[in-house]
C-alpha cells in the first residue's frame, strides 16, 4: 500500500510542478504581448516620433 501512495505523491508533485511552469510561461507570454501592443499603439499614435505632441487641437 505504501508503494502506491508513493506513486500518487510523485504524480501529484509532478503535476503541480508542470502546472506552475505552464502558468509562468503564460504570464511571461501575456506580459510580452501586452508590452508589444502598447509599443505598437504608441508608435501609431506618435507616427514614429520620439515624443508625443500635446495641445495641437
C-alpha positions in Angstrom: 0.0 0.0 0.0 2.9 2.4 0.7 4.2 1.9 -2.8 1.0 3.1 -4.4 0.9 6.1 -2.1 4.5 7.0 -3.1 3.4 6.7 -6.8 0.4 9.0 -6.2 2.6 11.5 -4.4 5.2 11.6 -7.2 2.5 12.0 -9.8 0.8 14.8 -7.8 4.1 16.7 -7.3 5.0 16.3 -11.0 1.6 17.7 -12.0 1.9 20.6 -9.6 5.4 21.4 -10.9 4.5 21.4 -14.5 1.3 23.4 -13.9 3.3 26.1 -12.2 5.8 26.1 -15.1 3.0 26.5 -17.6 1.4 29.3 -15.6 4.8 31.1 -15.5 5.2 30.8 -19.3 1.6 32.1 -19.9 2.3 35.1 -17.6 5.5 35.8 -19.5 3.8 35.5 -22.8 0.9 37.7 -21.8 3.3 40.3 -20.4 5.3 40.4 -23.6 2.1 40.6 -25.7 0.8 43.5 -23.7 4.1 45.3 -23.9 4.2 44.9 -27.7 0.6 46.1 -28.0 1.4 49.2 -26.0 4.6 49.7 -28.1 2.6 49.5 -31.4 -0.1 51.8 -30.1 2.4 54.4 -29.1 4.2 54.1 -32.5 0.8 54.5 -34.3 -0.3 57.5 -32.1 3.1 59.3 -32.3 3.6 58.4 -36.0 7.2 57.2 -35.3 8.2 60.4 -33.4 10.2 60.1 -30.2 7.8 62.3 -28.2 4.1 63.0 -28.3 2.8 66.4 -29.3 0.1 67.7 -27.0 -2.3 70.6 -27.4 -2.4 70.8 -31.2 -6.1 70.6 -31.4 
